Amino acid sequence: MAEVNLHGRWSSPFVYRVIRTLKLKGILYEYIEEDLSNKVLCFYSNPVYKKIPVLVHGGKTICESMIVVEYIEQTWPPTPFLPTDPYERAKARFWAPAAILSVFRSNGKEQKKALKDSLEMLKIMEEQGLGEKKFLGGDRIRIVDIAFGTIAHWYGVIEEIIEVKVLEAHALPRLHAW
Ligand SMILES: N[C@@H](CCC(=O)N[C@@H](CS)C(=O)NCC(=O)O)C(=O)O
């Protein structure tokens, strides 16, 4: 099998989308920790956005976390993460970028508004995206769980640092339990 290298940074939730996908698929890869203050790799591999994660597979470079996740999905098809039904696939793509980071990137009045908007959006996601299912993707982990879950995993840490709660059990019981 061609060599698989993942360039990332420990602090990036986007990198964990790729790590989880590689791990769930059982793909062996080498992880390279990048120094974001010295963007040599990013400059050559992702010259447009200069961001990690960057996956290098057999010399081919793939950038943007969800594009990398889809590339992995299509290159190593067993245990598919994208539903085969076109409508289910469209819904998975719709929810996938739903990462509520605006609350953590703002403060004061702007943060209050971001929190209100995020809670409204999460409520819709809980009702329409998760519903009565075990995972956002249905009965097992799929692409939408990887995309959203990886970001949500960091909520607890960031919430503690900035002392603002977003994913609370009383407001979003099913999403919180998921
Ligand atoms: N939309 C991108 C976002 C990636 C991203 O924001 N990466 C950050 C680390 S969390 C980065 O490389 N930042 C470097 C910079 O902006 O200088 C993706 O999903 O891959």
The ligand as a MOL file (V3000), in Angstrom:
LIG
                    3D

  0  0  0     0  0            999 V3000
M  V30 BEGIN CTAB
M  V30 COUNTS 20 19 0 0 0
M  V30 BEGIN ATOM
M  V30 1 N -11.4610 24.3300 6.7470 0
M  V30 2 C -10.1960 23.7740 7.1660 0
M  V30 3 C -9.7970 24.4240 8.4660 0
M  V30 4 C -8.4240 23.9600 8.9040 0
M  V30 5 C -7.8310 24.9330 9.9030 0
M  V30 6 O -8.4230 25.9700 10.2700 0
M  V30 7 N -6.6190 24.6090 10.3670 0
M  V30 8 C -5.9330 25.4790 11.2690 0
M  V30 9 C -5.5470 24.7310 12.5390 0
M  V30 10 S -6.9990 24.4160 13.5120 0
M  V30 11 C -4.6190 25.9790 10.6460 0
M  V30 12 O -3.9480 25.2710 9.9300 0
M  V30 13 N -4.3120 27.2190 10.9310 0
M  V30 14 C -3.1110 27.7950 10.4860 0
M  V30 15 C -3.3070 29.2590 10.2670 0
M  V30 16 O -4.4340 29.6930 10.0760 0
M  V30 17 O -2.3000 29.9500 10.2680 0
M  V30 18 C -10.3120 22.2620 7.2980 0
M  V30 19 O -11.4160 21.7870 7.5930 0
M  V30 20 O -9.3040 21.5790 7.0780 0
M  V30 END ATOM
M  V30 BEGIN BOND
M  V30 1 1 1 2
M  V30 2 1 2 3
M  V30 3 1 2 18
M  V30 4 1 3 4
M  V30 5 1 4 5
M  V30 6 2 5 6
M  V30 7 1 5 7
M  V30 8 1 7 8
M  V30 9 1 8 9
M  V30 10 1 8 11
M  V30 11 1 9 10
M  V30 12 2 11 12
M  V30 13 1 11 13
M  V30 14 1 13 14
M  V30 15 1 14 15
M  V30 16 2 15 16
M  V30 17 1 15 17
M  V30 18 2 18 19
M  V30 19 1 18 20
M  V30 END BOND
M  V30 END CTAB
M  END
